[in-house]
Amino acid sequence: MNSLMTYVKESYGELRNKVTWPTYKELQSSSILVLIATFIIAGIIYGIDATFGQILGLVYDTLN
C-alpha cells in the first residue's frame, strides 16, 4: 500500500511540474483537426460498407 501511495504522489508531482500542457488555442486547433479526421475516416468506412453491401446484394441475388 505504501508503494501505491508513493507512485500516486510521484505521478502527481510529474504532472504538476514536468508536463508541458497545451495552450487553449493549441487544444482548440488539435480538437478541430481530430474532428475533421474523424468525419473523413467515418465517410471512408461508410463508403466501403456501402460498396460491400452492394456487392454482397448482387451475389445473393445471383445465387437465389
Secondary structure, DSSP 8 states (H G I E B T S, - for coil): -HHHHHHHHHHHHHHHHT-----HHHHHHHHHHHHHHHHHHHHHHHHHHHHHHHHHHHHHHHH-
